[in-house]
Amino acid sequence: MGILRILQFIDYLCTSIYKYTLIFKDMKISHIEHLGIAVQSIEESLPYFTEVLGLECYATEVVEDQKVKTAFLKCGEVKLELLEPTSPESTIQKWLDKGNKGVHHVAFCVEDGVAKGLAEVSEKGIRLIDEKPRKGAEGLNIAFLHPKSTCGILTELCEHPE
Ligand code: CMX
């Protein structure tokens, strides 16, 4: 066997071991990044959070591909993300139309990355909504897990980009 073949084999072996450790290493959640709260109108809901609870709204942003307008409030280490639908086709509008309101999802910050987190939970039989990370509000890399396999809680994994 030539030296090149041996090096290729070592490379293959190292890559396989690395992939294996990625799948079976336990995902590390550092903290709850935010709670997503569905509201029909940010303008009408905001006074409760700012004037009654005394939280500061520090940013608003439209996330076009999710058809939502968001407003962020800081509550200690955790953020609250108010979600207002911008279209009847928005998943938030559909959820509200079914008579739901209030906490819509919980977002967990994954220390070693969303891609690794997705690989790991998928291996453990969790149903993914997003097969790979995508961009969410505030430039975070995010991915959702289906509530049917996460104890009824729509779960978001997220990470801050480098
Ligand atoms: N929490 C818990 N369960 C939920 C849920 C939620 N937020 N949303 C839907 N479900 C449940 C429904 O109750 C329903 O259960 P039953 O079958 O028992 O009635 C089931 O999931 C299917 O729901 P559905 O109304 O038929 O809706 P869809 O399957 O079309 O979509 C979901 C549901 C979760 C796949 C979709 O909302 C989704 O893709 N969400 C991820 C993206 C998202 O939420 N974006 C908005 C926020 C964006 C941001 O933060 O920037």
Residues whose N, C-alpha, C, O or C-beta is under 5 A from the ligand:
A	BS01	CMX	V63 Q66 T91 H104 I129 G136 A137 F144 P147 G152 I153 L154
